[in-house]
Amino acid sequence: MKIKSTPLKDCYIIEPTVFEDDRGYFYEKFNEQKFEELTGMNGHFVQDNISKSSYGVLRGLHLQKGDKAQAKLVSCLEGKVLDVAVDLREDSPTFGKWFSIELTSENKLQLYIPRGFGHGFSVLSEQAVFSYKCDNFYDKASEGGVLWNDSDLNIDWQLPLKDIILSDKDQILPAFTSKNF
């Protein structure tokens, strides 16, 4: 597996080595020891989540706060998504910056998103199955987030506005400038 830096501090792209032949393919999706060796980051995950969404669904920007903060390792198992990470750590040199990458079932890329980041994705294919590995257990009381269309962040979700489908919760998240995320 290859680890590539992103413009955001502590946020990494993981590219697996894929072995293909006429029977199909095989790849090691994650190796905790290699990850820690290459990044110096903790790669111990305790919860896996899967979501299935249709074209136009936009989920985010979400995070867990405080002691229940979560680092995530995300990938797209079926279809194509635009995955977005936003550094919300006020003491970080990349605070307020965002990074996006297309994750697809074909490219098999993964994105490591450290604790203190907001995260979201938009579905660009007819449907997508999305995988999240989390290093801490989910806690509803620790939920936070930032409004998906915050004008200060100005994220391009690569979807026409008319096609975006949001949950009620995602429509009322606070603005980035409120620092109440």
Summary of the structure (lengths in Angstrom):
residues: 181
radius of gyration: 15.9
end to end distance: 33.6
largest distance: 53.8
contacts: 539
relative contact order: 0.24
helix: 13%
strand: 43%
